[in-house]
Every structure is written in C-alpha cells, then in structure tokens.
Amino acid sequence: MVGRHRDGDRAKLFTRRMALLGAGKGVLIGALVGRMYYLQVIEADKYRTLSDENRINLRLLPPPRGRIMDRFGEPLAINQQNFRVLLISEKIQDQQATLDALSNIIPLTDYDRQRIAREIRRKRSFVPVTIRENLTWEEMASIQVNAPDLPGIVIDEGLARLYPYGADVAHVLGYVASVSENDLTGDPLLELPGFRIGKDGIEREADLPLRGKGGNSQVEVNALGRMIRELSRTDGQPGEDVVLTIDIRIQEAASKALGEESGTVVVMDCMTGEVLAMVSQPAYDPNAFNRGLTNEEWKTLTSSPKSPLANKPIAGQYAPGSTFKMVVAMAAYEAGVIKPEQTVNCPGHMTMGNARFHCWKKGGHGNMDMVGALKNSCDVYFYEVARRLGIDRIADMARRFGLGAPTGVGLPKEKGGLIPDRRWKQAVMGDVWHPGESLVAGIGQGYITATPLQLAVMTSRIANGGLGIKPILTKMQIDGDHLVPRTPPTPPDLGVSRTAIQLAKRGMWEVVNGSYGTAWRVKLPPEFGADMAGKTGTAQVRRISKSERDNGVIKNEDLPWERRDHALFVCFAPYESPRYVISVVVEHGGGGSAVAAPIAQKIMMECLKLDPVGHTKDRAPSHSPQQPQQQPQQTTAQQAQPQQQPASDTATPDDAPGSDDTPGGMDEDTQGTE
C-alpha cells in the first residue's frame, strides 16, 4: 500500500512538472512567434528598406557639359567620345607582364606604372583602375583586337572636353580640369572621379550653367560591393549652351595677324559693346589641361618671359602712350585751356624748371594746332596742354572714357589699370603731385596704365560719339546656375561735347588718311569703300639717359627684347558710320606705326569684308571728313613744315624714339619738378 501510494505521488509530481515545462515552452514559442510576427509583418517595411540599401546602390551620373559657341553657332568647346583603358586586378595573374604587353600598343612611362601600382593597392581588386584616358580610335581598336592577350584590361567610354580651335581662343574660353579640395562646395558632382570643372575664362565664369544637373543609376551589388546588374537609370540634365559674341573668323584672323609677336588684339562693336575678338599671344592649348599637363609642359608655360598663361587683353597693364592723347585733347577743349586753332610751337623739347622733356622728333614739329598735334603725335603740344590742365581734369576725362577701373566684361582676373590724380598719390605714396608728372601723364606715360580692352572701350566711346557702352562677351547673361536673356542697356551719355569728340575723331582720321600722318601707310585700299581712323602709340619701358641722347638713342632692334618699346594702335571704321573698333598692343614690338598699325589694318579689312554685325555694307568712304565747329584748316606755317614728312620709306614719325617713360622725357640728371 505504501509503495503504491509513493508511485502515485511520483506520477502527480511528474505530471505537474510536465505541465510547467509545457507551459514554459508554450510561452517561449508564443514569444518567438510574436517576435517573428513583429519583425516579419509589423517591421517588414523597415527591414526591407535596410536590405535594399545593402543590396542596391544609388550612383550619381555626371551630365554632359554644355557647349560654348561663337555668335553664329560655331562650336568652340564641345564634348567628344573619350575612350579610356582600365585594369581590373582580380582578373590578372601577372600584373607586370600584362602592362608590358599593353605598352606595345600604348606608351606607358615609369610614372604611369608607379601610379597604377599605387591605385591597385588602395582599391579593392574588382574596382577598375584607369591606365590612360583620351585614347585614339586606333589605340582603342588595337586593344580590343588584342583582348585575349590582355587579361583584366577593358575599354570604357565616356565624354571629354574638346576645344576645336585650340590656342586661338584659349584665353577667352579658359579650360576645364580636375576638382581640387579648394573647389569642393558640397555638390556631390564635384566628388565624382574624373569630374571636370571650369578653371579659367568662360568655362569658369559660366561653370554652373555649363555643368548641368546630375542623373542617377540604381545598381544591385553583392555583399562585397561588386555590381551585379543595373536596376534603373535616370539621365541628368545636360549643361546649358553658352553663346559668345566672338566671331571665330575674326578671332582667327586676329591671331594670324599677330603671328609670333607677344601681345594682344581686341575687336569690338562700338555701338553695342559686343566683343568680336580677343586674342592673347603667346597662348596655350586648353586641350592639354583637360588631358593633364606633364611637368615639362607646366614648367615651360610658367617660366616663359612672354607669359602665355596671362590673359593680356584684360590683365595686361600697359602705359597707353600716345593713344591717350585723344583724352587729353578732349579734356583741354572742355576745360577751355586751349582753342582748337591755337598753336603751340614744338622745337623738339620743353623745359620746366631744370628738367627737359623731349618730343619723339628731335628737330621738333614747329607750330601745331590740336588736330595737327594728334596727326603728328607731337609730344610738346601735349606737354603744354597737360601743364595747363593739371592731372585732376585729365583723370576725370580718362575715367569717363572707361580707363582706371575694370570694365566688367565677365572674365576672371580682370585688372583695372591706373589713372592717377593728386588724391591717389597722396594716399598711396604720401607725396604731393609734381607739375612735371602732369606733363608725362599728358603723353600717356608715368603712372598711367590701361588694359588693351580698356583702350578698345575708350576708342569705342570716341567713335560712337560719347556713349558709355560697356564690353559684352556673352549673348545671354549668367545668373548663378542659369542663363537668362540679356536686356540691352541704354548706354549713358558721357557728358562730353560733340565738338570735343569730333576733334578727337578728326585727329584720328588725319593720322591714317592725312598727308604723312603717323599711320599714313595703313590707309584702307579704295575697294573697301570706307575710311579708317586711328592713333599710334609707342610706350617706353626704359629710361633714356642724357648721355644716350647726346650720343644717339639706341634703336629698338639693337636692344634686348625686354627693353624695347611697346607698340600700340587703336582705330575704328568706317569713319562716317563707326562700327568696328580695334586695339593692338605688341609687347616690346617697337614703334606703333611700324608694328601695331599694320596688324590692325589686316584685321580691320577682314572685319569689313566679313561684316559680322551687318551694318557696314554699301558705305562710301569719307575722303574728307567734315570739320568740327571752331576747327579751322591748318595754318600756312604748319603746311609749310617740311619736318612733318618721314625721312625715308622705312621710318615713319612714330617709329623714331618715342616719349620717355617715368619721369617723362627728362634728362637723367634732372628731377622734373620745379
């Protein structure tokens, strides 16, 4: 009985334990089911998203860069197919042997091999490494044909920037290059490998609208990040096209006319301000920056004394020399310090205190009135006029005509030149303005500097009768990352009398078309049906000592290149209905009439022949421009001056030693102050 009772107790105990164990298991199973339900049903969307984020990568796609075109739609900067050869290291057993085989098709330097090895170590084995970009069609085809012998070598296709006209438009367009750390702004496009942005010129100024908006691609990857397939693709928004005011035909003609000289040419429409050509020589090939410069190429560009990287039309600051004399003449007339018919005698020099200021013509010009002084570029006349005017009135007129401040043409690194006055000298140098410095300013030297573009603006404002036009380089206006229609501004009147401007224009006409003006050899042929008006300039970059004057001034061709005078010429045509303005500066070229004027003549003939603005056809030449009011003919004494004619067929008046540099035409042993 006792044993049977014990067996019953044990059975009851076992049953209770089983019940407890079963209940525990039930609770655990319920919790597991609940958790699984929570994860798989309630949290399904969350974990599906996390899974997709690990499995699906969103990749940014660079958009095609916008084109840059000239005023007639001729492409100046485009995109071309870019074939590049890549290496996938996981598919290569012998890296060195593969590169050796590839080098039989495309050259590989030691630097290339070191770079490739470095990138292979940095990247995962399945990530492609770029060996070389910008393959020719023949190189790409050869690699494809030899693919069985080149394991791990693949060809990829993309877009690269191409400048069809190369160096001819380099300084206007600029170039694109890889993104540096300083260029990063948070735009994810800038972090794409191989992405290019504008670094100079229009490429830089219009970079945002040219850049466009990126697209994206959804790709499926495995746990290691290897791409399996592309799931979807959304193309980006291509960059906007930029249309310039440049006419590539005139741009090429200007580049050809300048030739091997170091200098610059600017061609403008004087009525609208549109820049038709802007050339800087020597130039560089912008395509080289896109592919990447070698160390030797970079060293050559940066060490050249002729500064091929400098954009000389907007950043070159030169003494304007005698091209500045129209400004002085207009200021003199407006101030009433001299009448147009009043003459000044030029014996070849002028004395102030113990200083002597020389004219370029050693024997002097005799009696000169205003137009005659412009025609013959008489320094002594403008010394006297500047003495009466003073620097402040000269500076005021110069600033009205666009000198002394950046023009705002829309290119980076533009300089403003310098138009000094009394306040400027006191603020910068802590000194008073000396009378002798006004004389030097009267012939466009001393502290005065201007850019070639400013000289073109100055000439345009004279040619159009005193309207304050500003230079324009793009047909559309750049507004952040978009291009918006440009509203043509109404140019303000400069507040200069018509008579003063007409005197300057008449003097410029005489320079080219008058009997033995300083540029009489560049008169336009009759078949062009138009007259050109212009002004020569020869700006010295060295001091001429008294002893050198006594013994004979050294000719430019006998001096080292860097000590020769700058040659300048500004002009406009047709005279009766001005449209085209040209400024030419030839660095260390010598005389303005001998070097710069013939260059301008060639370009002007091309402008009139092509007539890109379409306003100069069927124009008759003005063989004898109308005299401005109060402007008489030259006096009998002036007409009788034999020294106004050149001594020979090989030397014109402005070819002789020009006006002296700071401090003017003074002898070395004087100070130019009273």
C-alpha positions, 0 to 999 in steps of 0.5 A, spaced: 500 500 500 505 504 501 509 503 495 503 504 491 501 510 494 509 513 493 508 511 485 502 515 485 505 521 488 511 520 483 506 520 477 502 527 480 509 530 481 511 528 474 505 530 471 505 537 474 512 538 472 510 536 465 505 541 465 510 547 467 515 545 462 509 545 457 507 551 459 514 554 459 515 552 452 508 554 450 510 561 452 517 561 449 514 559 442 508 564 443 514 569 444 518 567 438 512 567 434 510 574 436 517 576 435 517 573 428 510 576 427 513 583 429 519 583 425 516 579 419 509 583 418 509 589 423 517 591 421 517 588 414 517 595 411 523 597 415 527 591 414 526 591 407 528 598 406 535 596 410 536 590 405 535 594 399 540 599 401 545 593 402 543 590 396 542 596 391 546 602 390 544 609 388 550 612 383 550 619 381 551 620 373 555 626 371 551 630 365 554 632 359 557 639 359 554 644 355 557 647 349 560 654 348 559 657 341 561 663 337 555 668 335 553 664 329 553 657 332 560 655 331 562 650 336 568 652 340 568 647 346 564 641 345 564 634 348 567 628 344 567 620 345 573 619 350 575 612 350 579 610 356 583 603 358 582 600 365 585 594 369 581 590 373 586 586 378 582 580 380 582 578 373 590 578 372 595 573 374 601 577 372 600 584 373 607 586 370 607 582 364 600 584 362 602 592 362 608 590 358 604 587 353 599 593 353 605 598 352 606 595 345 600 598 343 600 604 348 606 608 351 606 607 358 612 611 362 615 609 369 610 614 372 604 611 369 606 604 372 608 607 379 601 610 379 597 604 377 601 600 382 599 605 387 591 605 385 591 597 385 593 597 392 588 602 395 582 599 391 579 593 392 581 588 386 574 588 382 574 596 382 577 598 375 583 602 375 584 607 369 591 606 365 590 612 360 584 616 358 583 620 351 585 614 347 585 614 339 580 610 335 586 606 333 589 605 340 582 603 342 581 598 336 588 595 337 586 593 344 580 590 343 583 586 337 588 584 342 583 582 348 585 575 349 592 577 350 590 582 355 587 579 361 583 584 366 584 590 361 577 593 358 575 599 354 570 604 357 567 610 354 565 616 356 565 624 354 571 629 354 572 636 353 574 638 346 576 645 344 576 645 336 580 651 335 585 650 340 590 656 342 586 661 338 581 662 343 584 659 349 584 665 353 577 667 352 574 660 353 579 658 359 579 650 360 576 645 364 580 640 369 580 636 375 576 638 382 581 640 387 579 640 395 579 648 394 573 647 389 569 642 393 562 646 395 558 640 397 555 638 390 556 631 390 558 632 382 564 635 384 566 628 388 565 624 382 572 621 379 574 624 373 569 630 374 571 636 370 570 643 372 571 650 369 578 653 371 579 659 367 575 664 362 568 662 360 568 655 362 569 658 369 565 664 369 559 660 366 561 653 370 554 652 373 550 653 367 555 649 363 555 643 368 548 641 368 544 637 373 546 630 375 542 623 373 542 617 377 543 609 376 540 604 381 545 598 381 544 591 385 551 589 388 553 583 392 555 583 399 562 585 397 560 591 393 561 588 386 555 590 381 551 585 379 546 588 374 543 595 373 536 596 376 534 603 373 537 609 370 535 616 370 539 621 365 541 628 368 540 634 365 545 636 360 549 643 361 546 649 358 549 652 351 553 658 352 553 663 346 559 668 345 559 674 341 566 672 338 566 671 331 571 665 330 573 668 323 575 674 326 578 671 332 582 667 327 584 672 323 586 676 329 591 671 331 594 670 324 595 677 324 599 677 330 603 671 328 609 670 333 609 677 336 607 677 344 601 681 345 594 682 344 588 684 339 581 686 341 575 687 336 569 690 338 562 693 336 562 700 338 555 701 338 553 695 342 559 693 346 559 686 343 566 683 343 568 680 336 575 678 338 580 677 343 586 674 342 592 673 347 599 671 344 603 667 346 597 662 348 596 655 350 592 649 348 586 648 353 586 641 350 592 639 354 589 641 361 583 637 360 588 631 358 593 633 364 599 637 363 606 633 364 611 637 368 615 639 362 609 642 359 607 646 366 614 648 367 615 651 360 608 655 360 610 658 367 617 660 366 616 663 359 618 671 359 612 672 354 607 669 359 602 665 355 598 663 361 596 671 362 590 673 359 593 680 356 587 683 353 584 684 360 590 683 365 595 686 361 597 693 364 600 697 359 602 705 359 597 707 353 602 712 350 600 716 345 593 713 344 591 717 350 592 723 347 585 723 344 583 724 352 587 729 353 585 733 347 578 732 349 579 734 356 583 741 354 577 743 349 572 742 355 576 745 360 577 751 355 585 751 356 586 751 349 582 753 342 582 748 337 586 753 332 591 755 337 598 753 336 603 751 340 610 751 337 614 744 338 622 745 337 623 738 339 623 739 347 620 743 353 623 745 359 620 746 366 624 748 371 631 744 370 628 738 367 627 737 359 622 733 356 623 731 349 618 730 343 619 723 339 622 728 333 628 731 335 628 737 330 621 738 333 614 739 329 614 747 329 607 750 330 601 745 331 594 746 332 590 740 336 588 736 330 595 737 327 598 735 334 594 728 334 596 727 326 603 728 328 603 725 335 607 731 337 609 730 344 610 738 346 603 740 344 601 735 349 606 737 354 603 744 354 596 742 354 597 737 360 601 743 364 595 747 363 590 742 365 593 739 371 592 731 372 585 732 376 581 734 369 585 729 365 583 723 370 576 725 370 576 725 362 580 718 362 575 715 367 569 717 363 572 714 357 572 707 361 580 707 363 582 706 371 577 701 373 575 694 370 570 694 365 566 688 367 566 684 361 565 677 365 572 674 365 576 672 371 582 676 373 580 682 370 585 688 372 583 695 372 589 699 370 591 706 373 589 713 372 592 717 377 590 724 380 593 728 386 588 724 391 591 717 389 598 719 390 597 722 396 594 716 399 598 711 396 605 714 396 604 720 401 607 725 396 604 731 393 603 731 385 609 734 381 607 739 375 612 735 371 608 728 372 602 732 369 606 733 363 608 725 362 601 723 364 599 728 358 603 723 353 600 717 356 606 715 360 608 715 368 603 712 372 598 711 367 596 704 365 590 701 361 588 694 359 588 693 351 580 692 352 580 698 356 583 702 350 578 698 345 572 701 350 575 708 350 576 708 342 569 705 342 566 711 346 570 716 341 567 713 335 560 712 337 560 719 339 560 719 347 556 713 349 558 709 355 557 702 352 560 697 356 564 690 353 559 684 352 562 677 351 556 673 352 549 673 348 545 671 354 547 673 361 549 668 367 545 668 373 548 663 378 546 656 375 542 659 369 542 663 363 537 668 362 536 673 356 540 679 356 536 686 356 540 691 352 542 697 356 541 704 354 548 706 354 549 713 358 551 719 355 558 721 357 557 728 358 562 730 353 561 735 347 560 733 340 565 738 338 570 735 343 569 728 340 569 730 333 576 733 334 578 727 337 575 723 331 578 728 326 585 727 329 584 720 328 582 720 321 588 725 319 593 720 322 591 714 317 588 718 311 592 725 312 598 727 308 604 723 312 600 722 318 603 717 323 599 711 320 599 714 313 601 707 310 595 703 313 590 707 309 584 702 307 585 700 299 579 704 295 575 697 294 573 697 301 569 703 300 570 706 307 575 710 311 579 708 317 581 712 323 586 711 328 592 713 333 599 710 334 602 709 340 609 707 342 610 706 350 617 706 353 619 701 358 626 704 359 629 710 361 633 714 356 639 717 359 642 724 357 648 721 355 644 716 350 641 722 347 647 726 346 650 720 343 644 717 339 638 713 342 639 706 341 634 703 336 629 698 338 632 692 334 639 693 337 636 692 344 634 686 348 627 684 347 625 686 354 627 693 353 624 695 347 618 699 346 611 697 346 607 698 340 600 700 340 594 702 335 587 703 336 582 705 330 575 704 328 571 704 321 568 706 317 569 713 319 562 716 317 558 710 320 563 707 326 562 700 327 568 696 328 573 698 333 580 695 334 586 695 339 593 692 338 598 692 343 605 688 341 609 687 347 616 690 346 614 690 338 617 697 337 614 703 334 606 703 333 606 705 326 611 700 324 608 694 328 601 695 331 598 699 325 599 694 320 596 688 324 590 692 325 589 694 318 589 686 316 584 685 321 580 691 320 579 689 312 577 682 314 572 685 319 569 689 313 569 684 308 566 679 313 561 684 316 559 680 322 554 685 325 551 687 318 551 694 318 557 696 314 555 694 307 554 699 301 558 705 305 562 710 301 568 712 304 569 719 307 575 722 303 574 728 307 571 728 313 567 734 315 570 739 320 568 740 327 565 747 329 571 752 331 576 747 327 579 751 322 584 748 316 591 748 318 595 754 318 600 756 312 606 755 317 604 748 319 603 746 311 609 749 310 613 744 315 617 740 311 619 736 318 612 733 318 614 728 312 618 721 314 625 721 312 625 715 308 620 709 306 622 705 312 621 710 318 615 713 319 614 719 325 612 714 330 617 709 329 623 714 331 624 714 339 618 715 342 616 719 349 620 717 355 617 713 360 617 715 368 619 721 369 617 723 362 622 725 357 627 728 362 634 728 362 637 723 367 640 728 371 634 732 372 628 731 377 622 734 373 619 738 378 620 745 379 
